[in-house]
Amino acid sequence: MHTDTDRCVRAVQSKDARFDGWFFTAVLTTRIYCRPSCPAVPPKVENMTFLPSAAACQQAGFRACKRCRPDTSPGSPEWNARADAVARAMRLIRDGVVDREGVPGLAARLGYSTRQVERQLNAELGAGPLALARAQRAQTARLLIETSELPMGDVAFAAGFSSIRTFNDTVREVFALSPSELRERAEKASRRKDALPRIPGSISLRLPYRAPLNPDNLFGHLAATAVPGVEEWRAGAYRRTLRLPYGTGVVALTPQPDHIGCQLALTDLRDLTIAISRCRWMLDLDADPEAVDEQLRSDPLLAPLVDKAPGRRVPRTVDAAEFAVRAVLGQQVSTAAARTHAARLVTAYGEPVADPDPEGGLTHLFPSPQALAALDPESLALPRSRRTTLTTLVSALADGSLPLGIDSDWEAARAQLNSLPGFGPWTTEVVAMRALGDPDAFLPSDLGVRRAAKELGLPSTPAALTARAAGWRPWRAYAVQYLWATDGHPINHLPV
């Protein structure tokens, strides 16, 4: 979008927050870059240039605006709506792969050479993988500086910098402030009445999103399907345990009118960026609700549902393998029964963790595929055919022959899932929707979808409904959320 100068200028002059994260405005006279909705007086048109990423701005010598903090804007919705190599690369970079495995590791996951990956990212984002990862490290450093009392040396290490000098130079270059000056500004802001509370041992921050966001089905679904010991809804927040590259974590996510409140307790602060990325992914916070809802409103029978509660998101997961296992446990049983089956696996095979909240009920991580590979099928209170489905899935996940993750090729993953015994269209598509993040995943055979379609006057047979839903593409997963929400089940409502 950054190449459409007229459109970008209009967005900046109208301070349109819908375009935050789509592009960045770099001001040639001040050498500052901003988000489109920056509250400052817009610069003259001849002094504006537009770049596709914060990393591109930083690489070109611009520093982040102190008022609008463009580095904290929602991510581009393109990377979650596309399945090509660049989108997959961006999802992996957000998940910290470059910091852990380097550019060769990123390229290997994508099946390309390092040169091909660098060329493709530079072409679309104006920056290569190292620059994109550096921009992410800078943002992590800022979060730790502003939300913790860690010594600066620990901040530098946790944010992924190789030395204190590199950390200091990067922070000064990106934010035009030293680390100590950033902390002083944050301490002054923390005395404001609307500041987030600081909880000992945790990091408190706001997760931005593009409005509107309807939290009902999003948090309702996560709360209603919560696995005891791993997830819970308590005191107005969805809480769960996290398995992360360097350690473990516990997160509490609270819906607010203009952001999601996030409190993270981590055993290793190097996991901060990854934990935030996975929480944003789970809550679908980088979606573009305006584009989604505009497309769905084009169907006159769907339009009233969208108008009634715009901004529905697709509830996802922080762990694709975990969700695939839970999808099998949930085949042809109630939500309560699926939670019971999952809780038994957690008790038997999950890794114990300590809940930082003395009143919390989180006790375990969901078991890894490697841990579940040791389970005795006869111990499962499931039909024999479903035991076979579960053990076959777990084996494929554990030995790596079925790679599921944010970087998965959606169609290749579907083909592999469909080849497993007991995986029909419903299970495959619900994994594609909630674990892989395909925004066009569709469940025409789902009972709730068919019931809602019939009540609305839409075709209710899978084939006819699929044909009608062609006009909803590429956002059929969001259409499913609107259809499900016609039911009065607690899963569709914000818990009280």
C-alpha positions as CSV (number, residue, x, y, z in Angstrom):
1,M,0.0,0.0,0.0
2,H,2.9,2.4,0.7
3,T,3.4,2.9,-3.1
4,D,-0.1,4.4,-3.4
5,T,1.0,8.0,-2.4
6,D,-2.5,9.6,-2.8
7,R,-4.2,7.1,-0.6
8,C,-1.4,7.3,2.0
9,V,-1.6,11.1,2.1
10,R,-5.4,11.0,2.6
11,A,-5.0,8.5,5.4
12,V,-2.4,10.7,7.2
13,Q,-4.3,13.9,6.7
14,S,-7.5,12.3,8.2
15,K,-5.4,10.5,11.0
16,D,-7.1,7.3,10.0
17,A,-6.1,4.6,12.6
18,R,-7.3,1.8,10.3
19,F,-4.1,2.1,8.3
20,D,-1.7,1.9,11.4
21,G,0.7,-0.9,10.6
22,W,-0.2,-0.9,6.9
23,F,2.5,1.7,6.2
24,F,4.6,4.3,8.0
25,T,5.0,8.0,7.2
26,A,8.6,9.2,7.2
27,V,9.1,13.0,7.5
28,L,12.1,14.2,5.4
29,T,12.6,17.4,7.4
30,T,12.5,16.1,10.9
31,R,13.8,12.5,10.1
32,I,11.0,11.1,12.2
33,Y,8.6,8.3,11.2
34,C,5.0,8.1,12.4
35,R,1.9,5.9,12.2
36,P,-0.9,7.4,9.9
37,S,-3.0,8.3,13.0
38,C,-0.3,10.4,14.7
39,P,-1.9,13.2,16.6
40,A,0.7,15.7,15.5
41,V,-0.1,18.2,12.8
42,P,0.4,16.4,9.5
43,P,3.6,17.5,7.6
44,K,3.5,19.1,4.2
45,V,2.9,16.6,1.4
46,E,6.2,17.3,-0.2
47,N,7.9,16.4,3.0
48,M,6.3,13.0,3.3
49,T,7.6,9.6,2.1
50,F,6.0,6.3,2.8
51,L,7.7,3.1,3.8
52,P,6.3,-0.4,4.3
53,S,7.8,-1.3,7.7
54,A,9.3,0.2,10.9
55,A,12.5,-1.6,10.0
56,A,12.7,0.1,6.6
57,C,12.2,3.5,8.3
58,Q,15.0,2.7,10.8
59,Q,17.3,1.4,8.1
60,A,16.7,4.7,6.2
61,G,17.8,6.7,9.2
62,F,14.4,7.8,10.6
63,R,13.7,7.6,14.3
64,A,10.4,6.7,15.9
65,C,8.0,9.5,16.8
66,K,7.7,10.0,20.6
67,R,4.0,10.9,20.4
68,C,2.4,8.2,18.3
69,R,5.0,5.5,19.0
70,P,4.7,3.8,15.6
71,D,6.7,0.8,16.7
72,T,3.8,-0.2,18.9
73,S,1.1,-0.1,16.2
74,P,-0.8,-3.3,15.2
75,G,1.1,-5.4,12.7
76,S,0.1,-5.4,9.0
77,P,-2.9,-7.7,8.5
78,E,-1.3,-8.9,5.3
79,W,1.0,-11.4,7.0
80,N,-1.9,-13.3,8.6
81,A,-4.1,-13.3,5.5
82,R,-1.5,-14.5,3.0
83,A,0.1,-17.9,2.6
84,D,3.1,-17.0,0.4
85,A,6.8,-17.1,1.5
86,V,7.0,-13.4,2.6
87,A,3.9,-13.7,4.8
88,R,5.2,-17.0,6.3
89,A,8.6,-15.3,6.8
90,M,7.1,-12.4,8.7
91,R,5.1,-14.7,11.0
92,L,8.4,-16.6,11.8
93,I,10.3,-13.4,12.4
94,R,7.6,-12.2,14.8
95,D,8.0,-15.6,16.6
96,G,11.7,-15.0,17.1
97,V,13.1,-17.5,14.6
98,V,15.9,-15.2,13.3
99,D,17.1,-14.5,16.8
100,R,17.2,-18.2,17.7
101,E,18.2,-19.8,14.4
102,G,19.6,-17.0,12.3
103,V,18.7,-16.2,8.7
104,P,19.8,-19.6,7.5
105,G,17.3,-21.2,9.9
106,L,14.5,-18.9,8.6
107,A,15.4,-19.8,5.0
108,A,15.5,-23.5,5.8
109,R,12.0,-23.4,7.3
110,L,10.7,-21.7,4.2
111,G,12.5,-24.0,1.8
112,Y,14.4,-21.2,0.1
113,S,18.0,-20.0,0.0
114,T,19.0,-17.1,2.3
115,R,19.6,-14.9,-0.8
116,Q,16.0,-15.6,-2.0
117,V,14.5,-14.8,1.4
118,E,16.5,-11.6,1.7
119,R,15.5,-10.5,-1.9
120,Q,11.8,-11.2,-1.3
121,L,11.7,-9.4,2.0
122,N,13.6,-6.4,0.7
123,A,11.3,-6.1,-2.2
124,E,8.1,-6.0,-0.1
125,L,9.2,-4.5,3.2
126,G,12.2,-2.4,2.3
127,A,14.4,-4.4,4.8
128,G,15.9,-7.8,5.1
129,P,15.4,-10.3,7.9
130,L,18.2,-9.0,10.1
131,A,16.8,-5.5,10.0
132,L,13.3,-6.7,10.7
133,A,14.6,-8.7,13.7
134,R,16.6,-5.7,14.9
135,A,13.5,-3.5,14.9
136,Q,11.7,-6.2,16.9
137,R,14.5,-6.4,19.4
138,A,14.3,-2.6,19.8
139,Q,10.6,-2.8,20.6
140,T,11.2,-5.6,23.1
141,A,13.9,-3.5,24.8
142,R,11.6,-0.6,25.0
143,L,8.9,-2.7,26.6
144,L,11.3,-4.1,29.2
145,I,12.8,-0.6,29.9
146,E,9.3,0.9,30.4
147,T,7.5,-2.0,32.2
148,S,10.1,-3.5,34.4
149,E,12.8,-2.5,36.9
150,L,15.4,-4.8,35.4
151,P,19.0,-3.5,35.2
152,M,19.8,-2.3,31.7
153,G,22.3,-5.2,31.2
154,D,19.5,-7.7,31.9
155,V,17.2,-5.8,29.5
156,A,19.8,-5.9,26.8
157,F,20.3,-9.7,27.2
158,A,16.6,-10.4,27.4
159,A,15.9,-8.4,24.3
160,G,18.5,-10.4,22.3
161,F,21.3,-7.9,22.0
162,S,24.8,-9.2,21.8
163,S,26.4,-6.4,23.9
164,I,25.4,-3.4,26.0
165,R,27.0,-1.1,23.5
166,T,24.9,-2.4,20.7
167,F,21.8,-2.1,22.9
168,N,22.6,1.5,23.9
169,D,23.4,2.5,20.3
170,T,20.2,0.8,18.9
171,V,17.9,2.4,21.5
172,R,19.4,5.9,20.9
173,E,19.2,5.5,17.1
174,V,15.6,4.2,17.0
175,F,14.0,6.3,19.8
176,A,16.4,9.3,20.0
177,L,16.5,8.7,23.8
178,S,19.0,6.7,25.9
179,P,17.6,3.7,27.8
180,S,17.7,5.6,31.1
181,E,15.8,8.5,29.5
182,L,13.1,6.1,28.2
183,R,12.8,4.7,31.7
184,E,12.5,8.2,33.3
185,R,9.7,9.1,30.8
186,A,7.9,5.8,31.7
187,E,8.2,6.4,35.4
188,K,6.5,9.8,35.0
189,A,3.8,8.2,32.9
190,S,3.2,5.5,35.5
191,R,2.0,8.1,37.9
192,R,-0.9,8.9,35.7
193,K,-4.3,7.7,36.9
194,D,-4.9,5.6,33.8
195,A,-1.5,3.8,34.0
196,L,-1.4,0.0,34.1
197,P,-0.7,-1.4,37.6
198,R,2.8,-2.9,38.0
199,I,2.5,-6.4,39.5
200,P,5.7,-7.8,41.1
201,G,7.3,-10.5,38.9
202,S,5.1,-9.7,35.9
203,I,5.2,-7.3,32.9
204,S,2.0,-5.3,32.2
205,L,1.4,-3.8,28.8
206,R,-1.4,-2.9,26.3
207,L,-1.9,-4.9,23.1
208,P,-3.3,-2.6,20.4
209,Y,-5.7,-3.6,17.7
210,R,-7.7,-2.2,14.9
211,A,-11.2,-1.2,15.9
212,P,-13.8,-2.5,16.0
213,L,-13.2,-5.6,18.1
214,N,-16.1,-7.6,19.4
215,P,-14.8,-9.6,22.4
216,D,-17.9,-11.8,22.9
217,N,-17.2,-14.8,20.8
218,L,-13.4,-14.3,21.0
219,F,-13.1,-14.6,24.8
220,G,-16.3,-16.6,25.2
221,H,-14.9,-19.3,23.0
222,L,-11.5,-19.4,24.9
223,A,-13.2,-19.4,28.3
224,A,-15.9,-22.0,27.4
225,T,-13.4,-24.5,26.0
226,A,-10.7,-23.8,28.7
227,V,-8.8,-26.9,29.8
228,P,-8.6,-27.0,33.6
229,G,-5.1,-26.5,34.8
230,V,-3.9,-25.0,31.5
231,E,-6.5,-22.2,31.0
232,E,-9.1,-20.4,33.1
233,W,-11.4,-17.3,33.1
234,R,-10.9,-15.4,36.4
235,A,-11.6,-11.8,37.5
236,G,-12.5,-10.7,34.0
237,A,-9.4,-12.1,32.3
238,Y,-8.5,-15.2,30.2
239,R,-5.4,-16.8,31.7
240,R,-3.3,-19.6,30.4
241,T,0.1,-21.2,30.6
242,L,2.6,-20.9,27.7
243,R,5.3,-23.2,26.5
244,L,8.0,-21.0,25.0
245,P,11.4,-21.5,23.4
246,Y,13.5,-20.6,26.5
247,G,11.1,-21.3,29.3
248,T,7.5,-21.1,30.4
249,G,5.0,-18.4,31.0
250,V,1.6,-17.4,32.3
251,V,-0.5,-14.7,30.6
252,A,-3.6,-12.9,31.7
253,L,-5.5,-11.1,28.9
254,T,-8.3,-8.7,29.7
255,P,-10.6,-7.1,27.0
256,Q,-10.7,-3.3,27.3
257,P,-12.5,-0.7,25.2
258,D,-9.4,0.3,23.2
259,H,-6.8,-2.4,23.9
260,I,-6.2,-5.8,25.4
261,G,-4.6,-5.6,28.8
262,C,-1.8,-8.1,29.0
263,Q,0.1,-9.3,32.1
264,L,3.0,-11.7,31.5
265,A,5.0,-13.7,34.0
266,L,8.0,-15.4,32.3
267,T,10.7,-17.7,33.6
268,D,13.0,-16.3,30.9
269,L,12.6,-12.8,29.7
270,R,14.1,-13.7,26.3
271,D,10.6,-15.1,25.6
272,L,8.9,-11.7,25.9
273,T,8.6,-10.9,22.2
274,I,7.5,-14.5,21.3
275,A,4.9,-14.5,24.1
276,I,3.4,-11.2,22.9
277,S,3.4,-12.4,19.3
278,R,1.6,-15.6,20.2
279,C,-1.0,-13.8,22.3
280,R,-1.7,-11.4,19.4
281,W,-2.0,-14.3,17.1
282,M,-4.4,-16.2,19.4
283,L,-6.6,-13.1,19.7
284,D,-6.3,-12.3,16.0
285,L,-5.4,-8.7,16.9
286,D,-3.7,-7.8,13.6
287,A,-6.8,-8.5,11.6
288,D,-8.4,-5.7,9.4
289,P,-12.1,-5.8,10.6
290,E,-13.1,-3.1,8.1
291,A,-12.0,-5.2,5.1
292,V,-13.5,-8.4,6.6
293,D,-16.9,-6.9,7.5
294,E,-17.2,-4.9,4.2
295,Q,-16.8,-8.1,2.3
296,L,-19.3,-10.1,4.4
297,R,-21.9,-7.2,4.3
298,S,-22.1,-7.7,0.5
299,D,-24.3,-10.7,1.3
300,P,-27.7,-9.3,2.3
301,L,-28.4,-12.2,4.6
302,L,-25.1,-11.9,6.5
303,A,-25.2,-8.1,6.6
304,P,-27.6,-7.8,9.6
305,L,-25.3,-10.1,11.7
306,V,-22.3,-7.9,10.9
307,D,-24.1,-4.7,11.6
308,K,-25.3,-6.0,14.9
309,A,-21.8,-6.9,16.2
310,P,-19.0,-5.8,13.9
311,G,-15.4,-6.7,14.5
312,R,-15.6,-10.4,15.3
313,R,-12.3,-12.2,15.4
314,V,-11.3,-15.8,14.9
315,P,-10.2,-17.3,18.3
316,R,-6.9,-19.1,17.6
317,T,-4.3,-20.9,19.7
318,V,-0.8,-20.3,21.0
319,D,0.2,-23.9,20.1
320,A,-0.9,-25.5,16.8
321,A,0.0,-29.1,17.9
322,E,-2.0,-28.6,21.2
323,F,-5.0,-27.5,19.2
324,A,-4.8,-30.4,16.8
325,V,-4.9,-32.8,19.7
326,R,-7.8,-31.0,21.3
327,A,-9.7,-31.0,18.0
328,V,-9.5,-34.8,17.9
329,L,-10.7,-35.0,21.5
330,G,-13.6,-32.8,20.6
331,Q,-14.9,-34.9,17.7
332,Q,-18.6,-35.6,18.1
333,V,-18.7,-34.8,21.8
334,S,-19.9,-31.8,23.8
335,T,-17.6,-29.0,24.9
336,A,-17.7,-30.2,28.5
337,A,-16.7,-33.7,27.5
338,A,-13.9,-32.4,25.3
339,R,-12.6,-30.4,28.3
340,T,-12.7,-33.5,30.5
341,H,-10.7,-35.6,28.1
342,A,-8.1,-32.9,27.7
343,A,-7.9,-32.4,31.5
344,R,-7.1,-36.1,32.0
345,L,-4.2,-35.8,29.5
346,V,-2.9,-32.7,31.2
347,T,-3.0,-34.4,34.6
348,A,-1.2,-37.5,33.4
349,Y,1.3,-36.0,30.9
350,G,1.4,-32.3,31.4
351,E,4.5,-30.5,32.8
352,P,3.8,-28.8,36.2
353,V,4.2,-25.1,36.4
354,A,3.7,-22.6,39.3
355,D,0.9,-20.0,39.0
356,P,2.3,-16.6,40.0
357,D,-1.1,-15.6,41.2
358,P,-1.7,-17.3,44.6
359,E,-5.4,-17.4,43.9
360,G,-5.0,-18.7,40.3
361,G,-5.8,-22.3,39.2
362,L,-3.1,-22.8,36.5
363,T,-1.0,-25.9,37.3
364,H,0.3,-27.4,34.0
365,L,1.5,-26.9,30.5
366,F,-0.5,-28.8,27.9
367,P,1.5,-32.0,27.2
368,S,3.9,-31.9,24.3
369,P,3.5,-34.4,21.4
370,Q,6.7,-36.1,22.6
371,A,5.1,-36.6,26.1
372,L,1.8,-37.8,24.6
373,A,3.7,-40.3,22.4
374,A,4.2,-42.4,25.5
375,L,0.5,-42.6,26.3
376,D,-1.3,-46.0,26.5
377,P,-4.2,-46.0,24.1
378,E,-6.2,-48.4,26.3
379,S,-6.1,-45.7,29.1
380,L,-8.2,-43.3,27.0
381,A,-11.9,-43.2,27.6
382,L,-12.5,-42.9,23.9
383,P,-14.0,-45.0,21.1
384,R,-11.3,-47.3,19.6
385,S,-11.4,-45.5,16.3
386,R,-10.7,-42.1,18.0
387,R,-7.9,-43.6,20.0
388,T,-6.3,-44.6,16.7
389,T,-6.8,-41.1,15.3
390,L,-5.3,-39.5,18.4
391,T,-2.2,-41.8,18.6
392,T,-1.5,-41.5,14.8
393,L,-1.7,-37.7,15.1
394,V,0.5,-37.6,18.1
395,S,3.1,-39.9,16.5
396,A,3.2,-37.7,13.4
397,L,3.6,-34.5,15.5
398,A,6.2,-36.0,17.7
399,D,8.5,-37.3,14.9
400,G,8.1,-34.1,12.9
401,S,6.5,-35.7,9.8
402,L,3.5,-33.4,10.4
403,P,4.8,-29.9,11.0
404,L,2.0,-27.6,12.2
405,G,2.7,-24.0,13.0
406,I,2.3,-20.4,12.0
407,D,4.6,-20.9,9.0
408,S,2.7,-23.9,7.6
409,D,1.7,-24.1,4.0
410,W,-2.0,-24.2,4.5
411,E,-2.9,-26.5,1.6
412,A,0.1,-28.9,2.2
413,A,-1.0,-29.1,5.9
414,R,-4.6,-29.9,4.8
415,A,-3.4,-32.7,2.6
416,Q,-1.3,-34.2,5.4
417,L,-4.2,-34.0,7.9
418,N,-6.7,-35.5,5.5
419,S,-4.4,-38.5,5.0
420,L,-4.6,-39.4,8.7
421,P,-7.2,-41.9,9.9
422,G,-10.3,-40.2,11.4
423,F,-9.6,-36.8,9.9
424,G,-12.5,-35.6,7.9
425,P,-13.3,-32.2,6.5
426,W,-14.6,-30.8,9.8
427,T,-11.5,-31.6,11.8
428,T,-9.1,-30.5,9.1
429,E,-10.8,-27.2,8.5
430,V,-11.1,-26.4,12.2
431,V,-7.4,-27.0,12.6
432,A,-6.7,-24.8,9.5
433,M,-8.9,-22.1,11.0
434,R,-7.8,-22.0,14.6
435,A,-4.3,-23.5,14.6
436,L,-2.9,-22.5,11.2
437,G,-4.7,-19.2,10.9
438,D,-6.2,-19.6,7.4
439,P,-8.8,-16.8,7.2
440,D,-10.7,-18.6,4.5
441,A,-11.1,-21.9,6.3
442,F,-14.8,-23.0,6.1
443,L,-17.0,-25.5,8.0
444,P,-20.1,-26.1,5.8
445,S,-20.8,-29.5,7.6
446,D,-20.7,-28.0,11.1
447,L,-24.0,-28.5,12.8
448,G,-24.0,-24.9,14.3
449,V,-23.2,-23.4,10.9
450,R,-25.9,-25.4,9.1
451,R,-28.5,-24.5,11.8
452,A,-27.7,-20.8,11.6
453,A,-27.7,-20.9,7.8
454,K,-31.1,-22.4,7.7
455,E,-32.5,-19.8,10.2
456,L,-31.1,-17.0,8.0
457,G,-32.5,-18.4,4.8
458,L,-29.1,-19.4,3.5
459,P,-28.6,-22.9,1.9
460,S,-28.1,-25.5,4.7
461,T,-26.6,-28.4,2.8
462,P,-22.8,-28.4,2.7
463,A,-22.5,-28.3,-1.1
464,A,-25.0,-25.5,-1.5
465,L,-23.7,-23.5,1.4
466,T,-20.1,-23.8,0.0
467,A,-21.3,-22.5,-3.3
468,R,-23.1,-19.5,-1.7
469,A,-20.0,-18.8,0.5
470,A,-17.9,-18.2,-2.6
471,G,-18.9,-14.5,-2.3
472,W,-17.5,-14.4,1.3
473,R,-14.0,-15.3,0.3
474,P,-11.3,-14.8,1.4
475,W,-12.9,-14.3,4.8
476,R,-15.1,-17.4,5.3
477,A,-13.5,-18.2,8.7
478,Y,-14.9,-14.9,9.9
479,A,-18.3,-15.7,8.4
480,V,-18.3,-18.9,10.5
481,Q,-17.9,-16.7,13.6
482,Y,-20.9,-14.6,12.7
483,L,-23.0,-17.7,12.0
484,W,-21.9,-19.4,15.2
485,A,-22.8,-16.3,17.2
486,T,-26.5,-16.7,16.3
487,D,-26.6,-19.5,18.9
488,G,-27.3,-18.7,22.5
489,H,-24.5,-21.1,23.7
490,P,-22.2,-19.5,26.4
491,I,-19.3,-20.0,24.0
492,N,-20.6,-17.0,22.0
493,H,-20.7,-14.6,24.9
494,L,-18.2,-12.7,27.0
495,P,-18.1,-14.5,30.4
496,V,-19.4,-12.7,33.5
